[in-house]
């Protein structure tokens, strides 16, 4: 069966802040208009908490810091979040949301394994581009979550890693990738490279995220691929341009 070709880059499937559904308030809004206003304010609270945690660090930042960014009284903040712990939970759950879904879809697709690796990197880095501060807080402070939430996030991370490793194993079985590659180590290398972008992106003149995706995908695919797969991948990319 011929490989299905993508028509350019696919839009990232991870949600934006504007799509966030907040937990219900203590007093349920009586109208849709009030609910919409509440949701918009909740998003602003999450953004303010993200900036406070990103700039000061989770342990130093307080709910007063969050309230100050919004120019509201600290007591008013509790209508939207119960505590800074609750804010961190919402930020981390939002940061990881979508990863299992898009990696599962890519793993099950008919694309070549080299193309699947490229699409994984595109989606992963698109998340950092849309929510860089959220991603930074997630990477730095997810271990500070209460056990229940931390375990749920850990479960999602392991499933994501499983999907990435499965794609690499597919490539080895199909002889696209070298048989002497350790799939688990290759997975950690790919994810480590992508995750570290949140540390340096925006601080160095390295181009936009699509350019970084292209470079990273070329590095990973070249390292994994056999000589024949590298030639096929080059021809595939040429057809997409």
LUMLUM-988580 format. One record per residue: x negated, y, z negated of N, C-alpha, C in turn; residue in three letters. Coordinates in steps of 0.1 Angstrom, whole numbers. Layout:
REM residues N
+-------+-------+-------+-------+-------+-------+-------+-------+-------+------+
:   nxx :   nyy :   nzz :  caxx :  cayy :  cazz :   cxx :   cyy :   czz : fise :
+-------+-------+-------+-------+-------+-------+-------+-------+-------+------+
:     X :     Y :     Z :     X :     Y :     Z :     X :     Y :     Z :  ALA :
...
+-------+-------+-------+-------+-------+-------+-------+-------+-------+------+
//
This chain:
REM residues 241
+-------+-------+-------+-------+-------+-------+-------+-------+-------+------+
:   nxx :   nyy :   nzz :  caxx :  cayy :  cazz :   cxx :   cyy :   czz : fise :
+-------+-------+-------+-------+-------+-------+-------+-------+-------+------+
:    -9 :   -12 :     0 :     0 :     0 :     0 :    -9 :    12 :     0 :  UNK :
:    -6 :    22 :     9 :   -14 :    34 :     9 :   -13 :    42 :    -4 :  UNK :
:   -23 :    48 :    -8 :   -23 :    56 :   -20 :   -15 :    69 :   -18 :  UNK :
:    -6 :    72 :   -28 :     2 :    84 :   -27 :    -7 :    96 :   -30 :  UNK :
:    -6 :   106 :   -21 :   -15 :   117 :   -22 :    -7 :   129 :   -29 :  UNK :
:   -14 :   136 :   -38 :    -8 :   148 :   -44 :    -9 :   159 :   -35 :  UNK :
:     1 :   168 :   -35 :     0 :   180 :   -27 :    -5 :   192 :   -36 :  UNK :
:   -18 :   191 :   -38 :   -24 :   202 :   -47 :   -23 :   198 :   -61 :  UNK :
:   -26 :   207 :   -70 :   -26 :   204 :   -84 :   -12 :   203 :   -90 :  UNK :
:   -10 :   194 :   -99 :     3 :   193 :  -105 :     4 :   202 :  -117 :  UNK :
:    15 :   208 :  -119 :    17 :   216 :  -131 :    16 :   208 :  -144 :  UNK :
:     9 :   213 :  -154 :     8 :   205 :  -166 :    22 :   203 :  -172 :  UNK :
:    23 :   191 :  -178 :    36 :   187 :  -184 :    37 :   190 :  -199 :  UNK :
:    27 :   195 :  -204 :    27 :   199 :  -219 :    36 :   211 :  -221 :  UNK :
:    44 :   212 :  -231 :    53 :   223 :  -233 :    46 :   236 :  -237 :  UNK :
:    52 :   247 :  -233 :    48 :   260 :  -237 :    54 :   264 :  -250 :  UNK :
:    49 :   274 :  -256 :    55 :   279 :  -269 :    69 :   283 :  -267 :  UNK :
:    72 :   288 :  -255 :    86 :   293 :  -253 :    96 :   281 :  -253 :  UNK :
:    91 :   269 :  -252 :   100 :   257 :  -252 :   101 :   250 :  -265 :  UNK :
:    95 :   256 :  -275 :    95 :   251 :  -289 :   109 :   251 :  -295 :  UNK :
:   113 :   240 :  -301 :   125 :   239 :  -309 :   122 :   239 :  -323 :  UNK :
:   125 :   250 :  -330 :   122 :   251 :  -345 :   130 :   242 :  -353 :  UNK :
:   126 :   239 :  -365 :   134 :   231 :  -375 :   146 :   240 :  -378 :  UNK :
:   157 :   234 :  -382 :   169 :   242 :  -386 :   166 :   251 :  -398 :  UNK :
:   171 :   263 :  -398 :   169 :   272 :  -410 :   178 :   268 :  -421 :  UNK :
:   175 :   273 :  -433 :   183 :   269 :  -445 :   198 :   273 :  -442 :  UNK :
:   201 :   284 :  -436 :   214 :   288 :  -433 :   216 :   288 :  -418 :  UNK :
:   225 :   279 :  -413 :   226 :   277 :  -398 :   232 :   290 :  -392 :  UNK :
:   225 :   294 :  -381 :   231 :   306 :  -374 :   245 :   303 :  -368 :  UNK :
:   253 :   313 :  -369 :   267 :   311 :  -365 :   269 :   313 :  -350 :  UNK :
:   261 :   319 :  -343 :   262 :   321 :  -328 :   250 :   317 :  -321 :  UNK :
:   251 :   315 :  -308 :   240 :   312 :  -300 :   230 :   323 :  -299 :  UNK :
:   235 :   335 :  -299 :   227 :   347 :  -298 :   218 :   348 :  -311 :  UNK :
:   223 :   345 :  -322 :   215 :   345 :  -335 :   205 :   334 :  -335 :  UNK :
:   209 :   322 :  -329 :   200 :   311 :  -329 :   189 :   314 :  -319 :  UNK :
:   191 :   320 :  -308 :   181 :   324 :  -299 :   171 :   334 :  -305 :  UNK :
:   176 :   343 :  -313 :   168 :   353 :  -320 :   159 :   346 :  -330 :  UNK :
:   165 :   336 :  -337 :   158 :   329 :  -348 :   147 :   321 :  -341 :  UNK :
:   149 :   315 :  -330 :   139 :   307 :  -323 :   128 :   316 :  -318 :  UNK :
:   131 :   327 :  -313 :   121 :   337 :  -308 :   112 :   341 :  -320 :  UNK :
:   118 :   344 :  -331 :   110 :   348 :  -343 :   101 :   337 :  -348 :  UNK :
:   107 :   324 :  -348 :    99 :   313 :  -352 :    87 :   311 :  -344 :  UNK :
:    88 :   313 :  -331 :    76 :   312 :  -322 :    66 :   323 :  -325 :  UNK :
:    71 :   335 :  -328 :    61 :   345 :  -333 :    54 :   342 :  -346 :  UNK :
:    61 :   335 :  -355 :    55 :   331 :  -367 :    44 :   320 :  -365 :  UNK :
:    47 :   311 :  -356 :    37 :   301 :  -352 :    25 :   307 :  -346 :  UNK :
:    27 :   317 :  -337 :    16 :   323 :  -331 :     8 :   331 :  -341 :  UNK :
:    14 :   338 :  -350 :     7 :   345 :  -361 :     0 :   335 :  -370 :  UNK :
:     6 :   324 :  -373 :    -1 :   314 :  -381 :   -13 :   309 :  -374 :  UNK :
:   -12 :   306 :  -361 :   -23 :   301 :  -353 :   -35 :   311 :  -353 :  UNK :
:   -32 :   323 :  -351 :   -42 :   333 :  -351 :   -49 :   335 :  -365 :  UNK :
:   -41 :   334 :  -375 :   -47 :   335 :  -389 :   -56 :   323 :  -392 :  UNK :
:   -51 :   311 :  -389 :   -59 :   299 :  -391 :   -72 :   299 :  -382 :  UNK :
:   -70 :   304 :  -370 :   -81 :   304 :  -360 :   -92 :   314 :  -365 :  UNK :
:   -88 :   325 :  -369 :   -97 :   336 :  -373 :  -103 :   334 :  -386 :  UNK :
:   -95 :   330 :  -396 :  -100 :   330 :  -410 :  -103 :   316 :  -415 :  UNK :
:   -98 :   306 :  -408 :   -98 :   292 :  -412 :   -86 :   289 :  -421 :  UNK :
:   -82 :   276 :  -420 :   -69 :   273 :  -427 :   -70 :   274 :  -442 :  UNK :
:   -81 :   271 :  -448 :   -83 :   271 :  -462 :   -83 :   285 :  -468 :  UNK :
:   -88 :   294 :  -460 :   -89 :   308 :  -465 :   -76 :   316 :  -462 :  UNK :
:   -70 :   313 :  -451 :   -58 :   321 :  -447 :   -46 :   318 :  -456 :  UNK :
:   -38 :   328 :  -458 :   -26 :   326 :  -467 :   -14 :   330 :  -459 :  UNK :
:    -2 :   327 :  -465 :    10 :   331 :  -459 :    11 :   346 :  -458 :  UNK :
:     5 :   353 :  -467 :     5 :   368 :  -466 :    -3 :   373 :  -454 :  UNK :
:   -14 :   366 :  -450 :   -21 :   369 :  -438 :   -12 :   367 :  -426 :  UNK :
:    -4 :   357 :  -426 :     6 :   354 :  -415 :    16 :   365 :  -414 :  UNK :
:    22 :   369 :  -426 :    32 :   379 :  -427 :    26 :   393 :  -422 :  UNK :
:    14 :   395 :  -426 :     8 :   408 :  -423 :     6 :   410 :  -408 :  UNK :
:     3 :   399 :  -401 :     2 :   400 :  -386 :    15 :   403 :  -380 :  UNK :
:    26 :   400 :  -386 :    40 :   402 :  -381 :    46 :   415 :  -387 :  UNK :
:    38 :   421 :  -396 :    43 :   433 :  -403 :    57 :   431 :  -410 :  UNK :
:    57 :   420 :  -417 :    69 :   417 :  -424 :    65 :   413 :  -439 :  UNK :
:    75 :   413 :  -448 :    73 :   409 :  -461 :    70 :   394 :  -462 :  UNK :
:    61 :   390 :  -471 :    57 :   376 :  -473 :    70 :   368 :  -476 :  UNK :
:    79 :   373 :  -483 :    91 :   366 :  -487 :   100 :   363 :  -474 :  UNK :
:    99 :   372 :  -464 :   107 :   370 :  -452 :   102 :   358 :  -444 :  UNK :
:    89 :   355 :  -446 :    83 :   344 :  -438 :    89 :   331 :  -441 :  UNK :
:    94 :   329 :  -454 :    99 :   316 :  -458 :   112 :   312 :  -452 :  UNK :
:   118 :   321 :  -445 :   130 :   318 :  -437 :   127 :   309 :  -425 :  UNK :
:   114 :   310 :  -421 :   110 :   303 :  -409 :   101 :   292 :  -412 :  UNK :
:    91 :   293 :  -421 :    83 :   282 :  -425 :    82 :   282 :  -440 :  UNK :
:    82 :   270 :  -446 :    82 :   269 :  -461 :    69 :   272 :  -467 :  UNK :
:    58 :   270 :  -459 :    45 :   271 :  -465 :    35 :   271 :  -453 :  UNK :
:    22 :   274 :  -457 :    12 :   274 :  -446 :     9 :   259 :  -442 :  UNK :
:    12 :   250 :  -451 :    11 :   235 :  -448 :    21 :   232 :  -437 :  UNK :
:    33 :   237 :  -438 :    43 :   234 :  -428 :    40 :   241 :  -415 :  UNK :
:    33 :   252 :  -415 :    29 :   259 :  -403 :    18 :   251 :  -396 :  UNK :
:     9 :   245 :  -404 :    -2 :   237 :  -398 :     4 :   225 :  -391 :  UNK :
:    14 :   219 :  -398 :    20 :   207 :  -392 :    26 :   210 :  -379 :  UNK :
:    34 :   221 :  -378 :    40 :   225 :  -366 :    30 :   228 :  -355 :  UNK :
:    19 :   234 :  -358 :     9 :   237 :  -348 :     2 :   225 :  -343 :  UNK :
:    -1 :   215 :  -352 :    -8 :   203 :  -347 :     1 :   194 :  -339 :  UNK :
:    14 :   193 :  -343 :    23 :   185 :  -336 :    25 :   190 :  -322 :  UNK :
:    26 :   204 :  -321 :    27 :   210 :  -308 :    15 :   208 :  -299 :  UNK :
:     3 :   209 :  -305 :    -9 :   208 :  -298 :   -11 :   194 :  -291 :  UNK :
:    -6 :   183 :  -298 :    -8 :   170 :  -293 :     4 :   166 :  -284 :  UNK :
:    15 :   173 :  -285 :    27 :   169 :  -278 :    25 :   168 :  -263 :  UNK :
:    29 :   157 :  -257 :    28 :   156 :  -242 :    17 :   147 :  -237 :  UNK :
:     6 :   145 :  -246 :    -5 :   138 :  -241 :    -2 :   123 :  -238 :  UNK :
:     5 :   117 :  -247 :     9 :   103 :  -244 :    17 :   101 :  -232 :  UNK :
:    27 :   111 :  -230 :    36 :   110 :  -218 :    28 :   112 :  -205 :  UNK :
:    20 :   122 :  -204 :    13 :   124 :  -191 :     3 :   114 :  -188 :  UNK :
:    -4 :   109 :  -199 :   -15 :    99 :  -196 :    -8 :    85 :  -193 :  UNK :
:     3 :    82 :  -198 :    10 :    70 :  -195 :    15 :    70 :  -180 :  UNK :
:    20 :    82 :  -176 :    25 :    83 :  -162 :    13 :    82 :  -153 :  UNK :
:     2 :    88 :  -156 :   -10 :    87 :  -147 :   -15 :    73 :  -147 :  UNK :
:   -15 :    66 :  -158 :   -20 :    52 :  -158 :   -12 :    43 :  -150 :  UNK :
:     2 :    46 :  -149 :    11 :    37 :  -142 :    12 :    41 :  -127 :  UNK :
:     6 :    52 :  -123 :     7 :    57 :  -109 :     0 :    48 :   -99 :  UNK :
:     2 :    50 :   -86 :    -4 :    43 :   -76 :   -17 :    49 :   -71 :  UNK :
:   -21 :    60 :   -77 :   -33 :    67 :   -73 :   -46 :    58 :   -75 :  UNK :
:   -56 :    61 :   -68 :   -69 :    55 :   -71 :   -73 :    58 :   -85 :  UNK :
:   -82 :    50 :   -91 :   -86 :    53 :  -105 :   -95 :    65 :  -106 :  UNK :
:  -102 :    69 :   -95 :  -110 :    81 :   -95 :  -100 :    93 :   -95 :  UNK :
:   -89 :    92 :   -88 :   -79 :   103 :   -88 :   -72 :   104 :  -102 :  UNK :
:   -70 :    92 :  -108 :   -64 :    92 :  -121 :   -72 :    99 :  -131 :  UNK :
:   -85 :    97 :  -131 :   -95 :   104 :  -140 :   -94 :   119 :  -137 :  UNK :
:   -94 :   123 :  -125 :   -93 :   137 :  -122 :   -80 :   143 :  -127 :  UNK :
:   -69 :   136 :  -126 :   -56 :   142 :  -131 :   -56 :   142 :  -146 :  UNK :
:   -62 :   133 :  -153 :   -63 :   133 :  -167 :   -70 :   145 :  -172 :  UNK :
:   -81 :   148 :  -165 :   -90 :   160 :  -169 :   -82 :   173 :  -167 :  UNK :
:   -75 :   173 :  -155 :   -67 :   185 :  -152 :   -56 :   188 :  -163 :  UNK :
:   -49 :   178 :  -167 :   -39 :   179 :  -177 :   -44 :   183 :  -190 :  UNK :
:   -55 :   176 :  -194 :   -61 :   179 :  -207 :   -66 :   193 :  -208 :  UNK :
:   -73 :   198 :  -198 :   -78 :   212 :  -198 :   -67 :   222 :  -196 :  UNK :
:   -57 :   219 :  -189 :   -46 :   228 :  -188 :   -40 :   231 :  -201 :  UNK :
:   -39 :   221 :  -210 :   -34 :   224 :  -224 :   -43 :   234 :  -231 :  UNK :
:   -56 :   233 :  -230 :   -65 :   242 :  -236 :   -63 :   256 :  -230 :  UNK :
:   -61 :   257 :  -217 :   -59 :   270 :  -211 :   -46 :   277 :  -216 :  UNK :
:   -35 :   269 :  -218 :   -22 :   275 :  -222 :   -22 :   278 :  -236 :  UNK :
:   -29 :   270 :  -245 :   -28 :   272 :  -259 :   -42 :   271 :  -266 :  UNK :
:   -51 :   279 :  -262 :   -65 :   277 :  -267 :   -66 :   278 :  -282 :  UNK :
:   -59 :   288 :  -289 :   -60 :   289 :  -303 :   -53 :   277 :  -310 :  UNK :
:   -42 :   273 :  -305 :   -35 :   261 :  -311 :   -45 :   249 :  -310 :  UNK :
:   -51 :   247 :  -299 :   -60 :   236 :  -297 :   -72 :   236 :  -307 :  UNK :
:   -77 :   248 :  -309 :   -88 :   250 :  -318 :   -84 :   247 :  -332 :  UNK :
:   -72 :   252 :  -337 :   -67 :   248 :  -350 :   -65 :   233 :  -351 :  UNK :
:   -60 :   227 :  -341 :   -57 :   213 :  -341 :   -70 :   205 :  -343 :  UNK :
:   -80 :   209 :  -336 :   -93 :   202 :  -336 :  -100 :   204 :  -350 :  UNK :
:   -99 :   216 :  -355 :  -106 :   219 :  -368 :   -99 :   215 :  -381 :  UNK :
:   -86 :   214 :  -380 :   -78 :   213 :  -393 :   -68 :   201 :  -393 :  UNK :
:   -68 :   192 :  -383 :   -58 :   182 :  -384 :   -60 :   172 :  -396 :  UNK :
:   -73 :   171 :  -400 :   -76 :   163 :  -412 :   -70 :   169 :  -425 :  UNK :
:   -66 :   181 :  -425 :   -60 :   188 :  -437 :   -45 :   185 :  -438 :  UNK :
:   -39 :   178 :  -429 :   -25 :   176 :  -429 :   -22 :   165 :  -440 :  UNK :
:    -9 :   165 :  -444 :    -5 :   155 :  -454 :    -5 :   141 :  -446 :  UNK :
:    -6 :   131 :  -454 :    -9 :   117 :  -448 :     1 :   113 :  -437 :  UNK :
:    14 :   116 :  -440 :    24 :   111 :  -430 :    22 :   117 :  -417 :  UNK :
:    20 :   130 :  -416 :    19 :   137 :  -403 :     5 :   134 :  -397 :  UNK :
:    -5 :   133 :  -405 :   -18 :   130 :  -400 :   -18 :   116 :  -394 :  UNK :
:   -11 :   106 :  -400 :   -11 :    93 :  -394 :    -3 :    93 :  -381 :  UNK :
:     8 :   100 :  -380 :    16 :   101 :  -368 :     7 :   107 :  -357 :  UNK :
:     0 :   118 :  -360 :    -9 :   123 :  -349 :   -20 :   114 :  -346 :  UNK :
:   -25 :   107 :  -355 :   -36 :    97 :  -353 :   -30 :    86 :  -344 :  UNK :
:   -18 :    82 :  -346 :   -12 :    72 :  -337 :   -11 :    76 :  -322 :  UNK :
:    -7 :    89 :  -321 :    -6 :    95 :  -307 :   -20 :    96 :  -301 :  UNK :
:   -30 :   100 :  -309 :   -43 :   101 :  -303 :   -48 :    87 :  -299 :  UNK :
:   -46 :    77 :  -307 :   -50 :    63 :  -303 :   -43 :    58 :  -290 :  UNK :
:   -31 :    62 :  -289 :   -23 :    58 :  -277 :   -29 :    65 :  -264 :  UNK :
:   -32 :    78 :  -266 :   -38 :    85 :  -255 :   -52 :    79 :  -252 :  UNK :
:   -60 :    76 :  -261 :   -73 :    70 :  -259 :   -71 :    57 :  -252 :  UNK :
:   -61 :    49 :  -256 :   -58 :    36 :  -250 :   -55 :    38 :  -235 :  UNK :
:   -47 :    48 :  -232 :   -44 :    51 :  -218 :   -56 :    54 :  -209 :  UNK :
:   -65 :    63 :  -215 :   -77 :    66 :  -208 :   -86 :    54 :  -206 :  UNK :
:   -88 :    46 :  -216 :   -96 :    35 :  -215 :   -90 :    25 :  -205 :  UNK :
:   -77 :    23 :  -205 :   -70 :    14 :  -196 :   -73 :    18 :  -181 :  UNK :
:   -73 :    31 :  -178 :   -76 :    35 :  -165 :   -90 :    32 :  -161 :  UNK :
:  -100 :    33 :  -170 :  -113 :    30 :  -167 :  -115 :    15 :  -165 :  UNK :
:  -108 :     7 :  -173 :  -108 :    -8 :  -171 :  -102 :   -12 :  -157 :  UNK :
:   -91 :    -4 :  -154 :   -85 :    -7 :  -140 :   -95 :    -5 :  -129 :  UNK :
:  -103 :     6 :  -131 :  -113 :    10 :  -121 :  -124 :    -1 :  -120 :  UNK :
:  -127 :    -7 :  -131 :  -137 :   -18 :  -131 :  -132 :   -30 :  -125 :  UNK :
:  -119 :   -34 :  -128 :  -113 :   -45 :  -122 :  -112 :   -44 :  -106 :  UNK :
:  -109 :   -32 :  -102 :  -107 :   -29 :   -88 :  -121 :   -26 :   -81 :  UNK :
:  -131 :   -27 :   -88 :  -145 :   -24 :   -83 :  -147 :   -10 :   -78 :  UNK :
:  -139 :    -1 :   -83 :  -141 :    13 :   -81 :  -152 :    18 :   -90 :  UNK :
:  -152 :    13 :  -102 :  -162 :    17 :  -112 :  -172 :     6 :  -115 :  UNK :
:  -183 :    10 :  -120 :  -194 :     0 :  -123 :  -190 :    -9 :  -134 :  UNK :
:  -194 :   -22 :  -132 :  -190 :   -32 :  -142 :  -199 :   -32 :  -155 :  UNK :
:  -210 :   -24 :  -154 :  -219 :   -23 :  -166 :  -215 :   -12 :  -175 :  UNK :
:  -204 :    -5 :  -172 :  -200 :     6 :  -180 :  -191 :     1 :  -192 :  UNK :
:  -194 :     6 :  -204 :  -186 :     3 :  -216 :  -173 :    12 :  -215 :  UNK :
:  -161 :     6 :  -213 :  -149 :    15 :  -212 :  -147 :    24 :  -224 :  UNK :
:  -149 :    18 :  -236 :  -147 :    26 :  -248 :  -156 :    38 :  -250 :  UNK :
:  -169 :    35 :  -247 :  -178 :    46 :  -247 :  -176 :    57 :  -236 :  UNK :
:  -172 :    52 :  -225 :  -169 :    61 :  -214 :  -157 :    70 :  -217 :  UNK :
:  -147 :    64 :  -224 :  -135 :    71 :  -229 :  -139 :    82 :  -239 :  UNK :
:  -147 :    79 :  -248 :  -152 :    89 :  -258 :  -160 :   100 :  -252 :  UNK :
:  -168 :    96 :  -242 :  -176 :   107 :  -235 :  -167 :   116 :  -227 :  UNK :
:  -156 :   111 :  -220 :  -147 :   119 :  -213 :  -139 :   129 :  -222 :  UNK :
:  -134 :   123 :  -233 :  -126 :   131 :  -242 :  -134 :   141 :  -250 :  UNK :
:  -146 :   137 :  -253 :  -155 :   146 :  -261 :  -159 :   158 :  -252 :  UNK :
:  -162 :   156 :  -239 :  -165 :   166 :  -230 :  -153 :   176 :  -229 :  UNK :
:  -141 :   170 :  -227 :  -129 :   179 :  -225 :  -126 :   187 :  -238 :  UNK :
:  -126 :   180 :  -249 :  -123 :   187 :  -262 :  -132 :   198 :  -265 :  UNK :
:  -145 :   197 :  -262 :  -154 :   207 :  -265 :  -152 :   220 :  -257 :  UNK :
:  -144 :   219 :  -247 :  -142 :   231 :  -239 :  -135 :   242 :  -247 :  UNK :
:  -127 :   238 :  -257 :  -120 :   248 :  -266 :  -130 :   256 :  -274 :  UNK :
:  -142 :   251 :  -276 :  -152 :   258 :  -284 :  -159 :   269 :  -276 :  UNK :
:  -162 :   266 :  -263 :  -169 :   276 :  -255 :  -162 :   283 :  -244 :  UNK :
:  -150 :   278 :  -240 :  -143 :   285 :  -229 :  -139 :   299 :  -233 :  UNK :
:  -141 :   308 :  -224 :  -138 :   322 :  -227 :  -150 :   330 :  -232 :  UNK :
:  -160 :   323 :  -237 :  -172 :   329 :  -242 :  -183 :   329 :  -232 :  UNK :
:  -182 :   321 :  -222 :  -193 :   321 :  -212 :  -187 :   322 :  -198 :  UNK :
:  -195 :   327 :  -189 :  -190 :   330 :  -175 :  -191 :   317 :  -167 :  UNK :
:  -182 :   308 :  -169 :  -182 :   295 :  -163 :  -171 :   292 :  -153 :  UNK :
:  -164 :   303 :  -150 :  -153 :   301 :  -140 :  -140 :   298 :  -147 :  UNK :
:  -129 :   296 :  -139 :  -116 :   293 :  -145 :  -115 :   279 :  -148 :  UNK :
:  -103 :   275 :  -154 :  -101 :   261 :  -158 :  -101 :   251 :  -146 :  UNK :
:   -94 :   255 :  -135 :   -95 :   246 :  -123 :  -109 :   243 :  -119 :  UNK :
:  -118 :   253 :  -119 :  -132 :   251 :  -115 :  -139 :   242 :  -125 :  UNK :
:  -136 :   243 :  -138 :  -142 :   234 :  -148 :  -137 :   220 :  -146 :  UNK :
:  -124 :   219 :  -143 :  -118 :   205 :  -140 :  -126 :   199 :  -129 :  UNK :
:  -128 :   206 :  -118 :  -135 :   200 :  -106 :  -149 :   196 :  -110 :  UNK :
:  -156 :   204 :  -118 :  -170 :   200 :  -121 :  -170 :   188 :  -131 :  UNK :
:  -161 :   188 :  -141 :  -160 :   177 :  -150 :  -156 :   164 :  -143 :  UNK :
:  -146 :   165 :  -134 :  -142 :   153 :  -127 :  -153 :   147 :  -118 :  UNK :
:  -160 :   156 :  -111 :  -171 :   151 :  -103 :  -182 :   144 :  -111 :  UNK :
:  -185 :   150 :  -123 :  -195 :   144 :  -132 :  -191 :   130 :  -137 :  UNK :
:  -179 :   129 :  -142 :  -174 :   116 :  -147 :  -172 :   106 :  -136 :  UNK :
:  -166 :   109 :  -125 :  -164 :   100 :  -114 :  -177 :    95 :  -108 :  UNK :
:  -187 :   104 :  -107 :  -200 :   100 :  -102 :  -207 :    91 :  -111 :  UNK :
:  -205 :    93 :  -124 :  -211 :    84 :  -134 :  -205 :    70 :  -135 :  UNK :
:  -192 :    70 :  -133 :  -185 :    57 :  -134 :  -185 :    49 :  -121 :  UNK :
:  -185 :    56 :  -109 :  -182 :    50 :   -97 :  -194 :    42 :   -90 :  UNK :
:  -190 :    32 :   -82 :  -199 :    25 :   -74 :  -202 :    34 :   -62 :  UNK :
:  -212 :    31 :   -54 :  -216 :    39 :   -42 :  -204 :    39 :   -32 :  UNK :
:  -197 :    28 :   -30 :  -186 :    27 :   -21 :  -174 :    36 :   -26 :  UNK :
:  -172 :    36 :   -40 :  -161 :    43 :   -45 :  -164 :    58 :   -44 :  UNK :
:  -176 :    62 :   -46 :  -180 :    76 :   -45 :  -177 :    82 :   -31 :  UNK :
:  -180 :    73 :   -21 :  -178 :    78 :    -7 :  -163 :    79 :    -4 :  UNK :
:  -155 :    69 :   -10 :  -140 :    70 :    -8 :  -134 :    82 :   -15 :  UNK :
:  -140 :    85 :   -27 :  -135 :    96 :   -35 :  -137 :   109 :   -27 :  UNK :
:  -149 :   110 :   -21 :  -153 :   122 :   -14 :  -143 :   124 :    -2 :  UNK :
:  -140 :   114 :     5 :  -131 :   114 :    16 :  -117 :   118 :    11 :  UNK :
:  -113 :   113 :     0 :  -100 :   116 :    -6 :   -98 :   130 :    -9 :  UNK :
:  -109 :   136 :   -16 :  -108 :   150 :   -20 :  -108 :   159 :    -7 :  UNK :
:  -115 :   155 :     3 :  -116 :   163 :    15 :  -102 :   164 :    22 :  UNK :
:   -94 :   153 :    21 :   -81 :   153 :    27 :   -71 :   162 :    19 :  UNK :
:   -74 :   164 :     6 :   -65 :   172 :    -3 :   -68 :   187 :    -1 :  UNK :
:   -80 :   191 :     4 :   -83 :   205 :     6 :   -76 :   211 :    17 :  UNK :
+-------+-------+-------+-------+-------+-------+-------+-------+-------+------+
//
